[in-house]
Amino acid sequence: MLLYLPFLAFSQENLNFYGSLESNSQWLQDDEELEFTAPPENFRSNNYFTFNFEYQGFTAGLQYEAYLPTPLLGYDPRLEGNEIASYYAGYKNEILDVTAGYFYEQFGSGLILRFWEDRQLGINNAMKGIRLGFRGIEHLELTALFGEQRVGFETSEGTIGGLDVNLDLSSWAGAEAYDLGLGASVVNRFQNAGEFENVPASVTAFSGRVNFNFANFFSELEAVYKQPDVLVYNRSITNQRETFGGSAWLLNFGYAIPGFGINATLRRLENFSFYSDRLAEGNQYNRQLINYVPALTKQHDYLLNNIYVYSSQPRLLLLTSQRQAGEIGAQIDLFFSLPKKSFLGGKYGTKFEFNYSNWAGLDSKFDIPDNTYTSEFFSRGETYFREVGFSVRKRWNKEWSGIYSITDIKIDEGVTIGSPLGFYFINAGIGVIENTYRLGRGRSVRLELQHLWTKNDRGNWAGGLLEYNFSPTIGIYAADSWNYGGDPAFHYYNFGGSYSHGSARIAFNYGRQRGGLICIGGVCRYVPENTGLSVNLQLSF
Amino acid sequence: MNKWWSLIFCFVIQYGFSQAEMPQFVLKDLEGKQVDLQKISEEKTVILSLWATWCVPCINELEAITLHYEDWQNEFDLQLYAISIDDPRTVNRVRPMVRGKGWKYKVLLDTNNDLRRALGAATVPLTLVVRNNKILYKHSGYSPGSEDILYEKLLEFSR
């Protein structure tokens, strides 16, 4: 306690503390119907405590993580035990920004480098090293970093060095009417080749970017090239250590005015995965990812919309069992609204949303015995995923509002289960009706009705969710995803509730978890089917 | 270890229940201009709403506030900053969505979730009321009627 006193005296000055606590626990149970047997460690929990302080330009902080007695089902088993998993100290003024320790970073859109954390996915690929930001030249931002990447509670064998430059050309030219910026990055991974010959120890990727906004138009183009590296499948180098270069193209453009917005993103990836350990390529726990190549599709919130989810296919695989070179495709989003108090918009207005995405393999010819392939730049190979969606959001009156959406999907089954592509397709249609009724004084009822139609895979599903909020701080729900078209028909029921007070929130859920890929931000984690009780607690200060 | 825990506990008690300050953060808006979060609340009350294009409750909250926003701005001289935590996968949807829905909020981007981490927002939405850098109110999650409580809080803070 005495130790604490000096801090108390300090805290009256410019010293600022902040941090958070998050705890996610589960008790797994045997479920005969689901053919799920709880593992011997049937209680599991992931806990995170962060603590930071700032004093004028100085910052420091740490993150303590405890996986007790083991991490939640489906998480990286390397996260066993508890440690102060990361820490940092830094200093920042108007010109310099220096950080030593663990830090997160993103160059451009992350296509070349992104260090980030997602606790729901169990991803934390923070870099342990040094970062230097320089803002001494007007209109120019410079970032340099060097270090190793976090893997579980350890760090990667490979070291990463990176440099990122951004130049705001329009402000340099004093232009007000338009916005023009340039960016460039270089990222290098160095990892000893060990006993292997013909395996490059050093692999560098180069990226160039330009963004241009004018009036209500906006656009962005990024191109990345990655030096040749060996291909890896299940931690083994394949194709007789032949090496292959990689590339990525990303074009985004759109137009937006009040009441209307449209955006299109086109992307082409060829042999474009980048890991801090060459043997980590394609690992199921998303360890040692240097760059971020998410699936560019709409991220859905509804249960049945999350059964058939696309995950991006950046890899080059030259195997007899699996041949693919990358992906090409586009995603288009359109939003518009009819204003409130207009003839068609009604008293509260009506909002519409449309999305379309279509992703295919590269149009390629493979020569497996010779370890070569050729690919076309701009034509499509086999379709991997296609989605069309439309939704309407309408507030009918003071009490009642609704969201109505339909989605049509075609997906390669291999994408959903992570197996070779090009064998079976799943066609599905999904309809969702969500209604919220306000009962006054913070009480409300919300009902979601969902249906998924398909003749493939496990057949039709019906879904429902009923939520009752006693007040804006306390609510309960019951939900079911019923696979009535399955053989046998099956219920994935769940019920739970939550209570929040300020930034603190506690939520519990009891039920069955549908197995498969849990995807957040376009990166997926495989979760086996399970039954149990989970409790989540969060608090920040 | 016990000593550490009691230390941590003391901090949590003191700072969990006192007026915390906004951490030092500079985020970019949709035009790429830098916005210093410690400066925006110097002259007016600001509402910070951490949201994402894929988060239906977040959108529900911002839609609900839209109906009252002009009245609130007149009454309290406030500004709402809708801080998108969309990562590179969905961040391109932010601009067309905000414009297409006709929202009049200022929009900031927290693409690599640095602010989200600093504020300990395990889930979104997270709504804050900040004035003179002091965090006056925090609320996690949205259900219908949350905006009424937010209004009552704004009334309370304006006295």
Interface residues (C-beta under 8 A of the other chain):
Chain A: M1 L3 Y4 F7 L8 S11 N16 F17 Y18 G19 S20 L21 E22 F49 T50 F51 N52 E54 T59 K92 Y104 E105 Q106 S109 G110 L111 R114 W116 E117 R119 D168 D179 G181 N211 N213 F218 N252 G254 Y255 A256 I257 P258 G259 F260 G261 I262 N263 T265 Y292 P294 A295 L296 K298 Q299 H300 D301 D333 L334 F335 F336 S337 P339 Y348 G349 K351 E353 R393 R395 I403 E434 T436 R438 R441 G442 R443 S444 R446 N469 S471 P472 G475 S498 S500 G502 S503 A504 R505 G521 G522 N536 Q538 L539 S540 F541
Chain B: K3 S6 L7 I8 C10 F11 V12 Q14 Y15 G16 A20 E21 P23 Q24 E31 G32 T53 W54 C55 V56 N60 E63 L67 D87 P88 R89 T90 V91 N92 R93 R95 P96 M97 V98 R99 G100 K101 G102 T111 N112 N113 D114 R117 A118 L119 G120 A121 A122 T123 L126 Y137 K138 H139 S140 G141 Y142 S143 P144 G145 S146 D148 I149
